Amino acid sequence: MTEKRSSFSNRIGFVLAAAGSAVGLGNIWRFPYLAAKYGGGIFLLVYLILVLTFGFTLMITEIAIGRKTRLSCVEAYGALDSRFRFLGPLASLIPILIVPYYCVIGGWVMKYMVEFIAGNGLALAGDSYFSSFISVTASGFGNNPMPWFVVYILINAVIVLAGVNKGIENISKFMMPLLVILSVVISIYSLTLPGAMEGLKFYLLPDFSKLSISTILGAMGQMFYSMSLAMGIMITYGSYMKDEDNLEASVTQIQIFDTGIAMLAGLMIIPSVVAFNGGSAEGISAGPGLMFGVLPKVFAEMSGGSLIGAAFFILVFFAALTSSISLMETFVSIIQDRFHTGRTATIIGVTVFMLLMGTLSCLGYGPLSFIKLLGMEFLDFFDFFTNSVLMPIVALLSCILIGRVVGTQVIADEVTKVGYQFKRQRLFEVIMRYIAPVLLVIILLGEIAKYFGLISI
């Protein structure tokens, strides 16, 4: 059974949904951590340059491929050139592997959001609270990560079941403005804390003496991760985009949303943590340690910290949800395009798969912690394999396909389809053909070398 392909109702709906996909957990905790690690203002400057060049090129390519072929990534590459049909299944692995463990983290966020709203923020600031929670050693049903994971997946399934227009577009139109408002409010509050100005200077003022290859590689990796590139998402969302919508302008607006939220996340977190640490940015740790360990302690020391903590985790929940529904929608679209199944049946099957696969990651720090993949727990392995290996490979092969096989004019024709100008066409062509492949090889080799301890990035 083949269903008519859905579409977003207008460009605003598409932009908000695509921006919601790009704005996720990587913006909220990964960006501030990397900005602090790699010199603050100089990292921010390098990141902005890469977003406007490298990031723009990859994003407009993926959305144009989706709109041109009206297919998800599993079939879209083969539709452009049959020799690259293998790239579809390879690219499809990325959202299929990411969404189960992403929903595990989404469950963690929902747990903390509910606890802060209930006024239990002080308990979350305990040194062992988070480790006890994810290792399934804390007592009580609500302190088990599995129920939160299951509920979070079901929320995603309900939204995706409602469809592209009534589900994903409507929830994005509601959540994205609220996400921006919450980000601004918390950022302003963070800047009023005693000692926060030192953190602001560190974050915004470039210190060129801190510019290094590690800064550039860190910014490249974050840009790639933050903008939902090479995950099949932008191809899928592009396939729902109407021909009359301005593709180049849409990409620019998505980038503004994504980068703006990332910068606001830095304003929310870096000044407050620097103030909390007496002027030092060293307390901004990576990954879950920042979100679920450091920040609850910061909120506990703030005046009105319970309210700010609740607002912060509501914001993070919105960011996580807009990204996970896009991952799930991409998964659903892949299955429908490949097997021509009905939407409802597909969503039920995808949900069951996510529950089974996600359980490995959910229990990987507890009952299943004795199982290691390349020395890593399930969640860490899936994250490394998808983000550090598969995504750069898929993006590199995409650049070869467009830059060297079918030609960049294919993308330019899609951008200018109904009379729009492609204002940055020359920039796009140079980066796609010559610069992006080199940068992607550097990212791939850098990530692999980092894993094996050959370099420290």
Rosetta blueprint (number, residue, H / E / L):
1 M L
2 T L
3 E L
4 K L
5 R L
6 S L
7 S L
8 F L
9 S L
10 N L
11 R H
12 I H
13 G H
14 F H
15 V H
16 L H
17 A H
18 A H
19 A H
20 G H
21 S H
22 A H
23 V L
24 G L
25 L H
26 G H
27 N H
28 I H
29 W H
30 R H
31 F H
32 P H
33 Y H
34 L H
35 A H
36 A H
37 K H
38 Y L
39 G L
40 G L
41 G H
42 I H
43 F H
44 L H
45 L H
46 V H
47 Y H
48 L H
49 I H
50 L H
51 V H
52 L H
53 T H
54 F H
55 G H
56 F H
57 T H
58 L H
59 M H
60 I H
61 T H
62 E H
63 I H
64 A H
65 I H
66 G H
67 R H
68 K H
69 T H
70 R L
71 L L
72 S L
73 C H
74 V H
75 E H
76 A H
77 Y H
78 G H
79 A H
80 L H
81 D L
82 S H
83 R H
84 F H
85 R L
86 F L
87 L H
88 G H
89 P H
90 L H
91 A H
92 S H
93 L H
94 I H
95 P H
96 I H
97 L H
98 I H
99 V H
100 P H
101 Y H
102 Y H
103 C H
104 V H
105 I H
106 G H
107 G H
108 W H
109 V H
110 M H
111 K H
112 Y H
113 M H
114 V H
115 E H
116 F H
117 I H
118 A L
119 G L
120 N L
121 G H
122 L H
123 A H
124 L H
125 A L
126 G L
127 D L
128 S L
129 Y H
130 F H
131 S H
132 S H
133 F H
134 I H
135 S L
136 V L
137 T L
138 A L
139 S L
140 G L
141 F H
142 G H
143 N H
144 N L
145 P H
146 M H
147 P H
148 W H
149 F H
150 V H
151 V H
152 Y H
153 I H
154 L H
155 I H
156 N H
157 A H
158 V H
159 I H
160 V H
161 L H
162 A L
163 G L
164 V H
165 N H
166 K H
167 G H
168 I H
169 E H
170 N H
171 I H
172 S H
173 K H
174 F H
175 M H
176 M H
177 P H
178 L H
179 L H
180 V H
181 I H
182 L H
183 S H
184 V H
185 V H
186 I H
187 S H
188 I H
189 Y H
190 S H
191 L H
192 T L
193 L L
194 P L
195 G L
196 A H
197 M H
198 E H
199 G H
200 L H
201 K H
202 F H
203 Y H
204 L H
205 L L
206 P L
207 D L
208 F H
209 S H
210 K H
211 L L
212 S L
213 I H
214 S H
215 T H
216 I H
217 L H
218 G H
219 A H
220 M H
221 G H
222 Q H
223 M H
224 F H
225 Y H
226 S H
227 M L
228 S L
229 L L
230 A L
231 M L
232 G L
233 I H
234 M H
235 I H
236 T H
237 Y H
238 G H
239 S H
240 Y L
241 M L
242 K L
243 D L
244 E L
245 D L
246 N L
247 L H
248 E H
249 A H
250 S H
251 V H
252 T H
253 Q H
254 I H
255 Q H
256 I H
257 F H
258 D H
259 T H
260 G H
261 I H
262 A H
263 M H
264 L H
265 A H
266 G H
267 L H
268 M H
269 I H
270 I H
271 P H
272 S H
273 V H
274 V H
275 A H
276 F H
277 N L
278 G L
279 G L
280 S L
281 A L
282 E L
283 G L
284 I L
285 S L
286 A L
287 G L
288 P H
289 G H
290 L H
291 M H
292 F H
293 G H
294 V H
295 L H
296 P H
297 K H
298 V H
299 F H
300 A H
301 E H
302 M L
303 S L
304 G L
305 G H
306 S H
307 L H
308 I H
309 G H
310 A H
311 A H
312 F H
313 F H
314 I H
315 L H
316 V H
317 F H
318 F H
319 A H
320 A H
321 L H
322 T H
323 S H
324 S H
325 I H
326 S H
327 L H
328 M H
329 E H
330 T H
331 F H
332 V H
333 S H
334 I H
335 I H
336 Q H
337 D H
338 R H
339 F H
340 H L
341 T L
342 G L
343 R H
344 T H
345 A H
346 T H
347 I H
348 I H
349 G H
350 V H
351 T H
352 V H
353 F H
354 M H
355 L H
356 L H
357 M H
358 G H
359 T H
360 L H
361 S H
362 C H
363 L L
364 G L
365 Y L
366 G L
367 P L
368 L L
369 S L
370 F L
371 I L
372 K L
373 L E
374 L L
375 G L
376 M E
377 E L
378 F H
379 L H
380 D H
381 F H
382 F H
383 D H
384 F H
385 F H
386 T H
387 N H
388 S H
389 V H
390 L H
391 M H
392 P H
393 I H
394 V H
395 A H
396 L H
397 L H
398 S H
399 C H
400 I H
401 L H
402 I H
403 G H
404 R H
405 V H
406 V H
407 G L
408 T L
409 Q H
410 V H
411 I H
412 A H
413 D H
414 E H
415 V H
416 T L
417 K L
418 V L
419 G L
420 Y L
421 Q L
422 F L
423 K L
424 R L
425 Q H
426 R H
427 L H
428 F H
429 E H
430 V H
431 I H
432 M H
433 R H
434 Y H
435 I H
436 A H
437 P H
438 V H
439 L H
440 L H
441 V H
442 I H
443 I H
444 L H
445 L H
446 G H
447 E H
448 I H
449 A H
450 K H
451 Y H
452 F L
453 G L
454 L L
455 I L
456 S L
457 I L
